[in-house]
């Protein structure tokens, strides 16, 4: 009798694991800040470690461009998604995505730079001038700066979209534009010669960083397991190195309440679908 009961218990356990590891994998989307190969090299080891800890399988879905990525999360194509804070507002409004994790050690904010030898000293002096931005919907480097110029300073400018942060800084340093929008991380990553030829004249309000969010079709039980597994990974030295590549320095729980204030910043006027 004991042998039969033991066999039944083992069968139930194996079928439970089988259910988790052989159902359709959860789809994962990542905002394409980097090229596809780098995103794959950064995220696949993390997803493999999550599978090892949770018995849940994952499928990384690539997006060649940010507009394509935006289209996918608006359609609800991702079960799990890593996206910028304003994307989170839109994803929540369109599909009900809820943020569960972010980096508690940092905030996101935009910076406005001019050439070090530029005569521009005040924001108001940029009235009617051409300013470089990486893309229309880059949150810190474009949306927040353009919104502040218009709403806080009543300054109208001519935006020039140059695709990358590096191009923004080069255009500004070479006086091809009067100013440029960026963020501190990419500014600090520039070669000394570029960084030393620029000066920061404005910083936007600081907002919470990129979250990891889940679609509401993902069950609360699965969401809890994912959240706990991410937190456990963040406690190990190897896991910290993996997460730092995202980049997330200190992973922590979060919620939609942390991102709600972005909805009242007037960014929708400048967001391009």
Secondary structure as UniProt FT lines:
FT   HELIX           2..22
FT   STRAND          26..30
FT   HELIX           36..54
FT   STRAND          58..61
FT   HELIX           66..74
FT   TURN            75..76
FT   STRAND          80..83
FT   HELIX           85..95
FT   STRAND          98..103
FT   TURN            104..105
FT   STRAND          107..108
FT   STRAND          110..115
FT   TURN            116..117
FT   HELIX           123..126
FT   TURN            127..128
FT   STRAND          130..133
FT   TURN            136..137
FT   HELIX           139..143
FT   HELIX           144..151
FT   TURN            152..153
FT   STRAND          158..161
FT   HELIX           165..173
FT   TURN            174..175
FT   STRAND          179..183
FT   HELIX           184..188
FT   HELIX           192..195
FT   TURN            196..197
FT   STRAND          198..203
FT   STRAND          207..208
FT   STRAND          211..214
FT   TURN            216..217
FT   HELIX           220..233
FT   TURN            234..235
FT   HELIX           237..244
FT   TURN            245..247
FT   STRAND          251..253
FT   HELIX           256..258
FT   HELIX           260..264
FT   HELIX           267..269
//
